[in-house]
Amino acid sequence: MRLPKLLATLACAATLVAQPRVLRDTRVTSGLPTAGGNAFYVGNRAPLLPSPLIKLPTGAVTARGWLKDQLDLMTEGFTGRLPELSRFCKFEGNAWTHPRGEGQFGWEEVPYWLKGFVNLGYLTGNERILAESRRWIEPILATQQESGYFGGRTNLDDAESGARVLDLWPNMIMLYPLRAHYEATGDKRILEFMTNYFRWQATLPLERFLPGSWQKWRAGDNLDSIYWLYNYTGDTFLLDLARVNHERTADWAGGIPTWHGVNLSQCFREPAQYYQQTKDPRYLRATHRIYSTVMDLYGQVPGGMFAADENARPGLFGPRQAAESCSMVEMMHSHELLLRITGDSVWADRAEEIAFNSLPASMTPDLKGLHYLTAPNMPQLDRADKSPLIQNGRDMLSYNPYQYRCCQHNVAFGWPYFTEHLWLATQGNGLAAVFYAASEVRATVGDGAEVTIASMTGYPFNDQIAMTLTTARPVRFPLSLRMPAWTVAPRVAVNGTPLPAPAGAPGWLTIDRLWTTGDRVEVTLPMTIRVRRWPKNHNAVSVERGPLAYSLQIGERWEQYNKDDKWPAYEVFPATPWNYALVLDPGQPERSFEVVDRGTRGRQPFTPDDVPVTLRAKARRIPQWKLEPNGLVEELQDSPVATAEPEEQVTLIPMGAARLRIAMFPEAGRGRSAKPWTDYAPLATASKPSHFNPPSALHDGKLPSSSSDTSIPWFVWEDAYGSREWVQYTFSAPRRIRRVEIYWADEDIKRSSGRVPSDLRLMLPTDGAVRLPASWRLLWWDGTAWQPVSGIAGYPVRKDELTALHFAPVTTTMLRLEAQLQRGAAAGILEWKLSE
């Protein structure tokens, strides 16, 4: 061997000898372990796809820090005391507690509540809640009939109940608390109970099984419990039942069968659930496709949710459109389930986005009240009816422990399920740190040793996580750490020695080594400020740091409106200005903010007073940006916005701490590029609106170059050919109008198939024709009825230009255009302008 080569070899050997033992004995890789199974925890049993991540039994994870405080607050909040507040949760006379299922309230409310309440008891060790849980579980088990059916008689379609349709939906929910009880206690009666129930389901004629409504849309919950039981028992009849269950479920693999907000949150996952059995990636792609479609249309806001203030309505996707509290927890559950099915860390990122930014503001800081709807921009929470600007009428925004029926019960499982997914088991008898929060996990790993890992962190408010391991004897196992997609250059050290960052991050970093008591893992997830622009929402901006989105800090004036001091109900009004546009550095907008670390301040960090970190920013007010007459915030307008107001320093707080919030901002501008803030456009609705070519296109200010210009958004009546249809403007206050201009669409889609968006082609008849209407007319609302406008010579219909109509002035809150479509043809409008 030549001398230079020999010297190099000796130098390399000396380096290896000098390296700390932690590096010699430690293997660091990207991704999760993919082989070896798990001998200690129940994941998917063959022939189902192996589970990359496996849920630990209920009670294996103990929350600490702020998350423990959320669970403790729940025990004395409305969730922990719901029998005092909800008529549906009264034990006496309840159909869920009668041996024959007789009595009242045998539908979804009690199962919704117990789905979180039972888990809460095992996670906190609260003896009152554990005793109350057992008090309900025992009579629920006693409702099982000889056939295998259980629950309320009113859901069973037999002569005695008088029900026309068998409704399995409430039972789907009730299986979740029963599963949690089994995982925590090992009560084998649960396995027998569920086996008998599913054997009964397997005997049902197809026409009786999931015939319609909620159970048909939401039968992915039934599928989840079928697979859960199969993984414990191995009974093969369950796999055939799973196939039938999928076939009888609404067709989520082929499309979007319902645009109801909770259904979308809860059901988009069903094809991916069935993918575990088919192993056909098309089912997994279907789930991704639905999620992307919904979020692209209605999720153009920070906070992880989408606009569906009951249903997702075509064209209504701005930041004042809201999401139900039910939708939030169901969306988190879907993400958690998809995380376990796929191992893809993106689902954990998405679950955290909701948990930290949307869920906390849906409830009062003491968790004694909630509201039905939460939106990214909502600077006032009063009891006034906000419809039709949001879909639901009546009071939807004030905080009240007594109302909001479904959300009052269903929101109970949000924090408990999140806690249970802080840590998951992996292949190779390993563990994965999924959601970072102060916690402790006890689990069996490696060759059968029990380990405890205590995690100390102020995450998501800071970027440091320290984990300390305790074990009775050394044990080798893989420990996987989630690297969120938002972090840049994460750092990991074991016992003070930095580990090399593997290629492929973000995602998962896995450390495989022989672990001993006292081993310490330190994770740093650098949190940089990101300014996110939303082109589909008027080019507005939001501000993010780490997993947190930020909102303007608005002074809160809480006004109690009931006389119950133990369970108060509140409206919340702004005590400081809220109508600001952010002033941003044009070259490096992220440099426009200063991070202020306030440290740990109280048990509830999701409040303006106690939030650990804030941002300082510069902003200018927009005086023209106001509340609607009904108290809802006016919609955004195009940025950058012209404003002559002086520059001010404002404070931004994490979005989850802001009950009153502006989390999507206009950007302040100057010069020619800045746009004036004008009277906001009306609410546009239609007889047959399309999600892909919605009525909002009517007033987007984009004039076409021709009637066939597909470079701009279109409004087209969906699945309407040769019929009489309408499109309507609704104003928040009466408006005087004397002139309209309409730019009609006219395009032969078949002839122009190469230029026309696919979503437009799909909704048209086979001849592919969007034609000028045969005729049309204009109506105005006089307060009691629709009236035709007067003072006109006729209704012209022109192609490739704005068609103007002058008429005698009207003052109205609604204006409607009725069109008679040509036979066999669709029709649409590219722009509809109004003049006073």
Rosetta blueprint (number, residue, H / E / L):
1 M L
2 R L
3 L H
4 P H
5 K H
6 L H
7 L H
8 A H
9 T H
10 L H
11 A H
12 C H
13 A H
14 A H
15 T H
16 L H
17 V H
18 A H
19 Q L
20 P L
21 R H
22 V H
23 L H
24 R H
25 D L
26 T L
27 R E
28 V E
29 T E
30 S E
31 G L
32 L L
33 P L
34 T L
35 A L
36 G L
37 G L
38 N L
39 A L
40 F L
41 Y L
42 V L
43 G L
44 N L
45 R L
46 A L
47 P L
48 L L
49 L L
50 P L
51 S L
52 P L
53 L E
54 I E
55 K E
56 L L
57 P L
58 T L
59 G L
60 A L
61 V E
62 T E
63 A E
64 R L
65 G H
66 W H
67 L H
68 K H
69 D H
70 Q H
71 L H
72 D H
73 L H
74 M H
75 T H
76 E H
77 G L
78 F L
79 T L
80 G L
81 R L
82 L H
83 P H
84 E H
85 L H
86 S L
87 R H
88 F H
89 C H
90 K L
91 F L
92 E L
93 G L
94 N E
95 A L
96 W L
97 T L
98 H L
99 P L
100 R L
101 G L
102 E L
103 G L
104 Q E
105 F L
106 G L
107 W L
108 E L
109 E H
110 V H
111 P H
112 Y H
113 W H
114 L H
115 K H
116 G H
117 F H
118 V H
119 N H
120 L H
121 G H
122 Y H
123 L H
124 T H
125 G L
126 N L
127 E H
128 R H
129 I H
130 L H
131 A H
132 E H
133 S H
134 R H
135 R H
136 W H
137 I H
138 E H
139 P H
140 I H
141 L H
142 A H
143 T L
144 Q L
145 Q L
146 E L
147 S L
148 G L
149 Y L
150 F L
151 G L
152 G L
153 R H
154 T H
155 N H
156 L L
157 D L
158 D L
159 A L
160 E L
161 S L
162 G L
163 A L
164 R L
165 V L
166 L L
167 D L
168 L L
169 W H
170 P H
171 N H
172 M H
173 I H
174 M H
175 L H
176 Y H
177 P H
178 L H
179 R H
180 A H
181 H H
182 Y H
183 E H
184 A H
185 T H
186 G L
187 D L
188 K L
189 R H
190 I H
191 L H
192 E H
193 F H
194 M H
195 T H
196 N H
197 Y H
198 F H
199 R H
200 W H
201 Q H
202 A H
203 T L
204 L L
205 P L
206 L L
207 E L
208 R L
209 F L
210 L L
211 P L
212 G L
213 S H
214 W H
215 Q H
216 K H
217 W H
218 R L
219 A L
220 G H
221 D H
222 N H
223 L H
224 D H
225 S H
226 I H
227 Y H
228 W H
229 L H
230 Y H
231 N H
232 Y H
233 T H
234 G L
235 D L
236 T L
237 F H
238 L H
239 L H
240 D H
241 L H
242 A H
243 R H
244 V H
245 N H
246 H H
247 E H
248 R H
249 T L
250 A L
251 D L
252 W L
253 A L
254 G L
255 G L
256 I L
257 P L
258 T L
259 W L
260 H E
261 G H
262 V H
263 N H
264 L H
265 S H
266 Q H
267 C H
268 F L
269 R L
270 E H
271 P H
272 A H
273 Q H
274 Y H
275 Y H
276 Q H
277 Q H
278 T H
279 K L
280 D L
281 P H
282 R H
283 Y H
284 L H
285 R H
286 A H
287 T H
288 H H
289 R H
290 I H
291 Y H
292 S H
293 T H
294 V H
295 M H
296 D H
297 L H
298 Y H
299 G L
300 Q L
301 V L
302 P L
303 G L
304 G L
305 M L
306 F L
307 A L
308 A E
309 D L
310 E L
311 N E
312 A L
313 R L
314 P L
315 G L
316 L L
317 F L
318 G L
319 P L
320 R L
321 Q L
322 A L
323 A E
324 E E
325 S H
326 C H
327 S H
328 M H
329 V H
330 E H
331 M H
332 M H
333 H H
334 S H
335 H H
336 E H
337 L H
338 L H
339 L H
340 R H
341 I H
342 T H
343 G L
344 D L
345 S L
346 V H
347 W H
348 A H
349 D H
350 R H
351 A H
352 E H
353 E H
354 I H
355 A H
356 F H
357 N H
358 S L
359 L L
360 P H
361 A H
362 S H
363 M E
364 T L
365 P L
366 D L
367 L L
368 K L
369 G L
370 L E
371 H L
372 Y L
373 L E
374 T E
375 A L
376 P L
377 N E
378 M E
379 P L
380 Q L
381 L E
382 D L
383 R L
384 A L
385 D L
386 K L
387 S L
388 P L
389 L L
390 I L
391 Q L
392 N L
393 G L
394 R L
395 D L
396 M L
397 L L
398 S L
399 Y E
400 N E
401 P L
402 Y L
403 Q L
404 Y L
405 R H
406 C H
407 C H
408 Q H
409 H H
410 N H
411 V H
412 A H
413 F H
414 G H
415 W H
416 P H
417 Y H
418 F H
419 T H
420 E H
421 H L
422 L L
423 W E
424 L E
425 A E
426 T E
427 Q L
428 G L
429 N L
430 G E
431 L E
432 A E
433 A E
434 V L
435 F L
436 Y L
437 A L
438 A L
439 S E
440 E E
441 V E
442 R E
443 A E
444 T E
445 V E
446 G L
447 D L
448 G L
449 A E
450 E E
451 V E
452 T E
453 I E
454 A E
455 S E
456 M E
457 T E
458 G L
459 Y L
460 P L
461 F L
462 N L
463 D L
464 Q E
465 I E
466 A E
467 M E
468 T E
469 L E
470 T E
471 T E
472 A L
473 R L
474 P L
475 V E
476 R E
477 F E
478 P E
479 L E
480 S E
481 L E
482 R E
483 M E
484 P L
485 A L
486 W L
487 T L
488 V L
489 A L
490 P L
491 R E
492 V E
493 A E
494 V E
495 N L
496 G L
497 T E
498 P E
499 L L
500 P L
501 A L
502 P L
503 A L
504 G L
505 A L
506 P L
507 G E
508 W E
509 L E
510 T E
511 I E
512 D E
513 R E
514 L E
515 W E
516 T L
517 T L
518 G L
519 D L
520 R E
521 V E
522 E E
523 V E
524 T E
525 L L
526 P L
527 M L
528 T L
529 I E
530 R E
531 V E
532 R E
533 R E
534 W E
535 P H
536 K H
537 N H
538 H L
539 N L
540 A E
541 V E
542 S E
543 V E
544 E E
545 R E
546 G L
547 P L
548 L E
549 A E
550 Y E
551 S E
552 L E
553 Q L
554 I L
555 G L
556 E E
557 R E
558 W E
559 E E
560 Q E
561 Y L
562 N L
563 K L
564 D L
565 D L
566 K L
567 W L
568 P L
569 A L
570 Y E
571 E E
572 V E
573 F E
574 P E
575 A L
576 T L
577 P L
578 W L
579 N L
580 Y E
581 A E
582 L E
583 V L
584 L L
585 D L
586 P L
587 G L
588 Q L
589 P H
590 E H
591 R H
592 S H
593 F L
594 E E
595 V E
596 V E
597 D E
598 R L
599 G L
600 T L
601 R L
602 G L
603 R L
604 Q L
605 P L
606 F L
607 T L
608 P L
609 D L
610 D L
611 V L
612 P L
613 V E
614 T E
615 L E
616 R E
617 A E
618 K E
619 A E
620 R E
621 R E
622 I L
623 P L
624 Q L
625 W L
626 K L
627 L E
628 E L
629 P L
630 N L
631 G L
632 L L
633 V E
634 E L
635 E L
636 L L
637 Q L
638 D L
639 S L
640 P L
641 V E
642 A E
643 T L
644 A L
645 E L
646 P L
647 E L
648 E E
649 Q E
650 V E
651 T E
652 L E
653 I E
654 P E
655 M H
656 G H
657 A H
658 A L
659 R L
660 L L
661 R E
662 I E
663 A L
664 M L
665 F E
666 P L
667 E E
668 A E
669 G E
670 R L
671 G L
672 R L
673 S L
674 A L
675 K E
676 P L
677 W L
678 T L
679 D L
680 Y L
681 A L
682 P L
683 L E
684 A E
685 T E
686 A E
687 S L
688 K L
689 P L
690 S L
691 H L
692 F L
693 N L
694 P L
695 P H
696 S H
697 A H
698 L H
699 H H
700 D L
701 G L
702 K L
703 L L
704 P L
705 S L
706 S L
707 S L
708 S L
709 D L
710 T L
711 S L
712 I L
713 P L
714 W L
715 F E
716 V E
717 W L
718 E L
719 D L
720 A L
721 Y L
722 G L
723 S L
724 R E
725 E E
726 W E
727 V E
728 Q E
729 Y E
730 T E
731 F E
732 S E
733 A E
734 P E
735 R E
736 R E
737 I E
738 R E
739 R E
740 V E
741 E E
742 I E
743 Y E
744 W E
745 A L
746 D L
747 E E
748 D E
749 I L
750 K L
751 R L
752 S L
753 S L
754 G L
755 R L
756 V L
757 P L
758 S H
759 D H
760 L H
761 R H
762 L H
763 M L
764 L L
765 P L
766 T L
767 D L
768 G L
769 A E
770 V E
771 R L
772 L L
773 P L
774 A L
775 S E
776 W E
777 R E
778 L E
779 L E
780 W E
781 W E
782 D L
783 G L
784 T L
785 A L
786 W E
787 Q E
788 P E
789 V L
790 S L
791 G L
792 I L
793 A L
794 G L
795 Y L
796 P L
797 V L
798 R L
799 K L
800 D L
801 E L
802 L L
803 T E
804 A E
805 L E
806 H E
807 F E
808 A E
809 P E
810 V E
811 T E
812 T E
813 T E
814 M E
815 L E
816 R E
817 L E
818 E E
819 A E
820 Q E
821 L L
822 Q L
823 R L
824 G L
825 A L
826 A E
827 A L
828 G E
829 I E
830 L E
831 E E
832 W E
833 K E
834 L E
835 S E
836 E L
